[in-house]
């Protein structure tokens, strides 16, 4: 039995229409609208991906053309000896101060350092730029000094230590259930300060060396 149109149903009043085989057909306008919507969604996705890629490339382009203290320190922090030194110090602190088992301390230290390195690559140089805008410009104007001055280096040390400590402390609390208050934060700040101090030492020992990311020996 086949489906009947309304006209056929009127011509054959004694024969009921088989509604089970009646299907809805999309009009050309509906099909065109659906395709346009799908194309729009795909276009927006590509635009979003392109925008995200462009944002990720901005720091790389900026780093290639500008140099300021926080950028130099962050590059030294990402050299392999300083990463290894910082990891060993933090594993020791997790084991001794926070009473974590060695395997748990190693896992927590590696994860915290990885996330801190990824975020610090952006956050530390950006913090340095913020310092350059304010209050750095005021200091330069008042004291007639340049970018690489003792005040900026001290601020860079503190910003690098505080940023890495803050990121790692949040990671340790959220992902590893690390308990601790102000005193524990200060202990962790001291551990990160040791890594930042070693990065500064590498700058003192080889100030003019062009150190790439993950350099094997940044000390000259």
C-alpha positions in Angstrom: 0.0 0.0 0.0 1.4 3.4 -1.0 0.9 6.8 0.5 -1.8 8.9 -1.1 -1.9 12.6 -1.6 -4.9 14.6 -0.3 -6.3 14.5 -3.8 -6.1 10.8 -4.1 -7.6 10.4 -0.7 -10.6 12.5 -1.8 -10.9 10.4 -5.0 -10.8 7.2 -3.0 -12.7 7.9 0.2 -13.1 4.2 0.9 -9.3 3.6 0.9 -7.5 5.0 4.0 -4.1 6.5 3.4 -1.0 4.7 4.7 0.5 7.3 7.0 3.5 5.1 8.0 5.1 5.8 4.7 4.5 9.5 4.5 7.8 11.4 4.9 8.6 15.1 5.4 10.5 16.6 2.6 12.8 19.6 3.1 12.2 22.5 0.9 15.2 24.0 -1.0 15.1 27.1 1.2 15.4 24.9 4.4 18.3 22.9 2.9 20.1 26.1 1.9 19.6 27.6 5.4 21.0 24.5 7.1 24.1 24.4 4.9 24.7 28.1 5.5 24.4 27.5 9.3 26.9 24.6 9.1 29.3 26.7 7.0 29.0 29.6 9.5 29.8 27.2 12.5 32.8 25.8 10.7 34.0 29.3 9.8 33.7 30.5 13.4 35.7 27.4 14.6 38.5 28.2 12.1 38.5 31.8 13.2 38.7 30.9 16.8 41.6 28.5 16.1 43.4 31.1 14.1 42.9 33.7 16.8 44.2 31.3 19.5 47.3 30.5 17.3 47.9 34.2 16.8 47.7 34.9 20.5 50.2 32.1 21.2 52.6 33.5 18.6 52.5 37.1 20.0 55.0 36.4 22.9 57.4 34.7 20.5 57.3 37.6 18.1 57.8 40.1 21.0 60.6 38.1 22.6 62.4 38.0 19.2 62.6 41.8 19.1 62.7 43.1 22.7 64.8 42.3 25.7 64.0 43.2 29.3 65.2 41.8 32.7 62.2 39.6 33.3 62.6 37.9 29.9 66.3 37.2 30.5 65.6 35.7 33.9 62.8 33.5 32.6 65.0 32.2 29.8 67.7 31.3 32.4 65.1 29.7 34.6 64.2 27.3 31.8 67.8 26.1 31.3 68.2 22.4 32.1 70.7 22.7 35.1 68.5 25.3 36.9 65.3 23.2 36.2 67.1 20.1 37.7 68.4 22.1 40.7 65.0 23.5 41.4 63.3 20.1 41.1 65.8 18.5 43.5 65.3 21.3 46.1 61.5 21.1 45.9 61.5 17.3 46.1 63.6 17.6 49.3 61.2 20.2 50.7 58.1 18.1 49.9 59.8 15.1 51.6 61.2 16.8 54.6 58.8 19.6 55.4 55.5 18.3 54.0 56.3 14.6 54.9 55.4 13.2 51.5 56.7 9.9 50.4 59.6 10.0 47.9 57.6 8.7 44.9 54.8 11.1 45.7 57.2 14.0 46.2 58.8 13.3 42.8 55.5 13.1 41.0 54.2 16.3 42.7 57.4 18.2 42.0 57.6 17.2 38.3 53.9 18.2 37.7 54.2 21.4 39.6 57.4 22.4 37.8 56.0 21.5 34.4 52.9 23.7 34.9 54.9 26.5 36.5 57.4 26.4 33.5 54.6 26.6 31.0 52.8 29.4 32.7 55.9 31.2 33.8 57.1 31.5 30.2 54.3 34.0 29.7 53.6 35.3 33.2 57.1 36.3 34.3 57.9 38.4 31.1 54.4 39.9 31.2 54.9 40.9 34.8 58.2 42.5 33.7 56.4 44.5 31.1 53.8 45.7 33.6 56.7 46.8 35.8 58.3 48.7 32.9 55.0 50.6 32.4 54.4 51.3 36.0 56.2 52.0 38.3 59.3 51.5 36.2 58.7 54.6 34.0 58.4 56.7 37.2 61.7 55.5 38.5 63.4 56.1 35.1 62.0 59.6 35.1 62.8 60.5 38.7 66.3 59.0 38.9 67.3 59.2 35.2 68.1 55.5 35.0 67.6 52.9 32.3 65.8 49.6 32.1 68.6 47.5 33.6 68.9 49.1 37.0 69.2 47.7 40.5 65.6 48.4 41.4 64.2 46.6 38.3 66.5 43.6 39.0 65.3 43.4 42.6 61.7 43.6 41.4 62.3 41.0 38.7 63.7 38.6 41.3 60.7 39.0 43.6 58.2 38.8 40.7 59.8 35.6 39.3 59.9 34.0 42.7 56.4 34.9 43.7 54.8 33.9 40.3 56.5 30.5 40.3 55.7 29.9 43.9 52.1 30.9 43.5 51.5 28.7 40.5 53.2 25.7 42.1 51.5 26.1 45.4 48.1 26.2 43.8 48.9 23.1 41.8 50.1 21.2 44.8 47.0 22.1 46.8 44.5 21.4 44.1 46.0 18.3 42.5 47.9 16.7 45.4 45.9 17.9 48.5 48.9 19.7 50.0 47.9 21.4 53.2 49.7 24.4 54.4 49.3 28.0 55.4 51.4 31.1 55.3 54.5 29.4 56.8 54.4 26.6 54.2 54.0 29.2 51.5 57.1 31.0 52.7 59.0 27.7 52.8 58.0 27.1 49.2 58.9 30.6 48.3 62.4 30.1 49.7 62.7 26.9 47.6 61.8 28.8 44.4 63.9 31.7 45.4 66.9 29.4 45.3 66.2 28.6 41.7 65.7 32.2 40.8 69.0 33.1 42.6 70.8 30.5 40.5 69.3 32.0 37.3 70.7 35.4 38.4 74.0 33.8 39.1 74.1 32.5 35.5 73.4 36.1 34.3 76.3 37.4 36.4 78.7 34.7 35.1 77.6 35.0 31.5 75.7 38.3 31.0 76.2 38.6 27.3 75.7 35.0 26.3 72.7 34.4 24.0 71.1 31.5 25.9 68.3 29.5 24.2 65.4 27.8 25.9 66.4 24.6 27.7 70.1 25.4 27.4 72.4 22.7 28.8 74.8 25.1 30.5 73.9 28.8 30.9 76.9 29.7 33.1 79.3 30.7 30.3 
